[in-house]
Amino acid sequence: MPLLEILGLFLAGFATGAVNAVAGGGTFISFGALTLAGAPAISANATSSITQFPGYVTSTLAYWGDIRRMWRGALVLVLVSLAGSLVGALILLSLDNPQFRALVPWLLLAATALFAAGPWLKPRAVHAQEAKAGKGIAAPLLQFLTAIYGGFFGAGMGIMMLATLGLSQGGEYHRLNALKNLLATTIALVAIVVFVAGGVVDWPSALAMIPGVALGGWSGVFAARRLPEIYMRGFVITIGLLLAAYYFITR
């Protein structure tokens, strides 16, 4: 791999980590950088999942105290997430690159719209009676569908999950965010195992990006305290729309 390409992927990884720390949506940058570097669409998607995984793990560990208090209730959703992510990842591997590439602009548009709607999809606090009602079939069903999407593509998955958990679960934001991080880690782990077994991961590109993602995530914490989120959200939405337009033009 040329040194300039390694540097470009590292910088894209840095931007991915920083954007995720401030507003989320870094997958748009990592996926776009990998495809522009020449990775086939399926490989770019799988490799992007690899680069995001360390962030999912550290976010889960940060909420470990909250997770320990609700692990029994979360177990069903974890099992559902395992199954849904497996289905989504296997669907992805059943496609060839031209088929998946034809879907990419539509997936990017949907994920960009979901990301743009994020501030209006934040989970609301629900009363105990509503929370009890949400422990039926609705929560596992919604999580299964979200996990299929996460295993298949993943961009915007966190926002989608916060929205669905807010509809089906009780509790305040940080409880739901802790649950979301645990489930996102589960979904990503299963998808990564399937992608690695399927031989579709571009390891040189992943190794070039991961240090940048880690450094960008650490630096993004400082940016998050100084930069209004609206600017970062606008940047991510612009990237998503430009990538969608690129794929529409070149498909």
Secondary structure, DSSP 4 states (H G I P E B T S, - for coil): --HHHHHHHHHHHHHHHHHHHHTS-THHHHHHHHHHTT--HHHHHHHHHHHHHHHHHHHHHHTHHHHHHHHHHHHHHHHHHHHHHHHHHHHHHHS-HHHHHHHHHHHHHHHHHHHHTGGGSPPPP--HHHHHHTTTTHHHHHHHHHHHHHHHT-TTHHHHHHHHHHHH--S-HHHHHHHHHHHHHHHHHHHHHHHHHTT---HHHHHHHHHHHHHHHHHHHHHHTTS-HHHHHHHHHHHHHHHHHHHHHH-
